[in-house]
């Protein structure tokens, strides 16, 4: 009985102790090593001349500030060598994510989908199974036109699906790691 | 015979306010041995049965003596008397309609009087089906699921078991994850009480199932009323109770071993339970192991839907003196659940490609037990210590301390070797302290008061390398309640009030650079009021009216979510300006019993929720490097939920039972004049059961066939879903079961078939209906020994 009474008295004390106890510690900010902040598509004309750069950059990841998109103008009836660079700029030093994609080439593929522009794309690289990756590509422009170009990176697609090796995204499935759209003008 | 019966003694030991109690004190039995000249075979056991909740005598219960294979019935005052007994050991089994079976062991040396308090399920909440004789079919139809059903269906998870009650549905994520929906509300709005302690996990997630092994429970019940004020938690009224029984006063070792095999997913479930009322303390241990492989839809395997689960629980009870009892409980729940590979998507384009496919992406044509990403692992520990003090005949005090630790990790398909690194990793701990004081007054009046304190602490583990979806937080809650009950003639009244103070500290990481720590503080003052009445209008008609006004404070996910929610392929934004939801609910139940052949229960409810919190799609899209994502944010509106649950059961002759159940529910957003999303479809269930006469060895043999029709959810606008609402569907099921009486044990065998027509269907409340068909046919075979 005595003990019970003591317990009863202890309850409010316990409550006060709870309610005035210390603040929650600061969380540890995670090291976002997987995030991709930047996609840079560099198109170099085969006949020489200055390269055209298309870039999608979102240094703080999803949310926060809006991404910065750099579009470019291309010359008509020209063949360009395209190279894709992926960066994670949240880390110091900056991490080159495209190396990771190259290391897991059998599990990745880029797709180039023009809309409204006269341009054709060809892959210029291959994984261990002989299927394309897309880090290196060729773009051939036709007559002057304007429209968009969507670049998609799929993770774990079916790279043997019908049309996949020629760049048709329809049947490949997988998860989208990147999907960016640029405005393109062919002059 | 001298009746040394002190009627006042009984309530003081046994009244616990069930089913609003914590589930620990289901039965209390006290023996008052007589001194006298007991001759061999002229001894007697007499006593009476009373309702544990109210202390009111319970008429016409039965007492069965296992050793003699015979029994007697109690009279209209609940008194019974067994005579001409020999000296020796007896196991007595007490039954009363609407109650759990209760077993008592007596080592009979002289004439003995005992007081039995039965755990009755009807106390100002909804009603239990009552027919003359007890079979598991009828309890399954009620708001309570008993131990036999829990054991027979041990391969199901908690929410799937609850689904067989009218008015309860399951919100599912594929085959392995389901959470209960009671009268249209789920998640944070339904409190789940495991052994009297509010389950404290990551309840906010639609793909987070309650971390409870139902096998520990003696019964599982759902309180669908509006007045569950004694329960801690943050519900809008409805409460799910998982209640282990008190260990029977029996010095022998008893237990149960149970095995279930199921064809769909080639699943194995093994359970074991042992208990003994030893001299040093009463103890019980139980364990469950479940292993399932890929489930299958009618036409294909659901790749990566396997599951593993390993659970243990231990219970200790010690009567230190006649005035002091101590109880300890510990349980560990441990699971790993695969998520359908074809439901994992990167962005909106992937979602559009994946939805409505005939066969999901990544479907393999071979069966496997292997679980790959995406999958989730959860460990949940619960430890509880309870001390009960009986001051005198009328006053008892119960002190409870409980601690919980919940560790959840969710794994996605990630680049590099990161699929082995969780994409979500949360560690939550929770401490709970409660003091409940019961006072019984004269004239069947009872007052129950209590205070509750709770701290919940949630921390994101930075191992994920991903900014967290919900921030770290710590919540302090203090609550106090009082409930008054009075029985006046045929009417039982109940009044209750509750106050809760919540102090929430949120520590978030900014979404813009440079990353900064943002601290937010919220204080919520919530009160709740309830009133109820149970009126036995006629012997065959009973009415229940239950009204409640409850406030629920917004949860952390509703206030501060920030990020991509993979499952819905959308970005969810919390709203720090949310206010508490205010719910008013009225529940009216009528139970009508015609000559014990026809039983009809009609339950109607109306709930109005002011400032109902919901997720609304925004008109803008958020541009990310993975494409444009729809943006969802939390808003408040006013909602109404109107529904009815009907149950009718008919027994033309004792061996045949027909049953029909129907649930109707309509949810509306009255501020914006549109339906509420994710409301359960109306459904109709019918069954026909035939019970065989007990043979010498074979008992409780029955065969039944059942059908469930789930209507299409028509109460929804076309623009409220990304895919047309699935059609209605019909599922056929069947059960077959029998028990064999062995020397000192009972062997139970049963077969249960589900979706026997192998119907192709998709359910509106299954979040994976966008990607795949629901489960195909399944047969479960169960064998169990109880000794």
Interface residues (C-beta under 8 A of the other chain):
Chain A: X1 X4 X7 X8 X11 X14 X15 X18 X19 X23 X24 X25 X26 X27 X28 X29 X30 X31 X32 X33 X34 X35 X36 X37 X39 X56 X58 X59 X60 X61 X62 X63 X64 X65 X66 X67 X100 X101 X104 X152 X154 X155 X156 X173 X174 X175 X176 X177 X178 X179 X180
Chain B: X344 X345 X346 X347 X349 X350 X353 X354 X361 X362 X387 X389 X391 X397 X399 X413 X414 X415 X416 X418 X433 X435 X451 X453 X455 X457 X459 X460 X462 X463 X464 X465 X466 X467 X468 X471 X472 X473 X474 X476 X478 X503 X505 X507 X508 X509 X510 X511 X512 X513 X515 X517 X562 X563 X564 X571 X622 X623 X624 X625 X626 X627 X629
